[in-house]
Amino acid sequence: MKFYSTNNKNLRVGFKEAVFNSMPQDKGLYMPEHIPHLDDKFLNNLDQYTLPEIAYHVAQNLLGDDIPADDLRAIINDAINFYAPIVKLEKNVFVLELFHGPSLAFKDFGARFMSRVMAYFLEEGEKQLDVLVATSGDTGGAVALGFLGVPNTRVTILYPKGKVSHIQELQLTTNGQNIRALEIDGTFDDCQALVKQAFTDKELNEKFRLTSANSINIARLIPQTFYYFNAYAQLLRQGISKAVFCVPSGNFGNIGAGLLAWKMGLPVEHFIAATNANDTVPAFLKSGVYEAKPSVSTLSNAMDVGNPSNWVRIADLFDEDLDTVRQLITGYSYTDEDTLAAIEQLSKDDNYVACPHTAIAWKALKSYQQEHTADDTACIFLSTAHPCKFPDVFKPEIAEKIKIPAQVSELEEKESHAVSLGTSFEEFKRYLLNNA
């Protein structure tokens, strides 16, 4: 499979180059030149396949012969070695739990797959791979664990000072080895801007072999399609064939993967994009005018993105056809007060504890159900992170319901290391050059 830039459809590169270069020099994002439609026999019998089997079939159709079949199976079996169940809360309402991986967040799907693909493509004697990643919360932890100890790689994580939870920060700063953390005195958008500028800086690219682990990397997007197909397979096992997905959305890679799955033939009735106060896309879906905004801090910090990078991919999927996008996606946005109310309501009604991002998705799903009722349609909202990562959000009576995973307790015993920087690109560039 060849991949083109969203800014230049005449550009064609192989999967390996798209993975290692992350972002074309023209500042577009890579997309597959052809989106295969999976055969009906596979789609109609998804319930007969395991998650790794589904992942292999989807990846093989997207990548072709870029990775030989046996090698691709081995990568997937190693990377996707945890489960992603749908849990029924009430009639027609399910939660897709994506936090059962090592970092307790949905980013494990993309980060683990991508790290193993990069390790597979790295050849002995090649220049060290420098991975730059900006995080608003969960991406950094997943990438850190995905790349920890991978030979000939070094990961530099940029995160906004004071805007990630305590546990998220520990996941970024306690790894050591080939993982280093930079605390940026700014927002996630500032972190993302520094990473993007680094990829287009001539001096840095001559000195380092730079790549990204953010959702701008196509190797992050592809594995996120896996859990949409797998969730639908679980519905089929319950005799349900109609589905709506509600996705908590920040940089819009997660819902972008769902839309890619839909393009490949997954029979999804509708998508709901749920955001916090950073409502750039819901506002666009209402007005038809895309207006990026400075990001604002919220309780659902992983979604604090004012200018979602992956929206260009979604626009590209639909050839900039706003009418089609509006027919398929509905957007909702909520305040922190709405988020806290949703957390309490979920706990009260369903005895379910949700992280702030998940609670926003649940609230958007309930709003959508009030406007669109269908007794034969399952509504699935995505739970993107374990609630234990946000202890300060919950009231004591809700917090006591949370089961703390063992790896969280172990984090508290580790020493934290981070370098503090401002938002100046020159300062960031100096750090990279002086710590080569």
Beta strands, then each sheet from edge to edge (+ up, - down):
strand 1: 2-5
strand 2: 8-14
strand 3: 30-32
strand 4: 86-90
strand 5: 93-97
strand 6: 129-134
strand 7: 153-160
strand 8: 179-184
strand 9: 209-212
strand 10: 242-248
strand 11: 268-275
strand 12: 329-333
strand 13: 377-383
strand 14: 419-421
sheet 1: 2+ 1- 3+
sheet 2: 4+ 5- 13- 10- 11- 12-
sheet 3: 9+ 6+ 7+ 8+ 14+
end
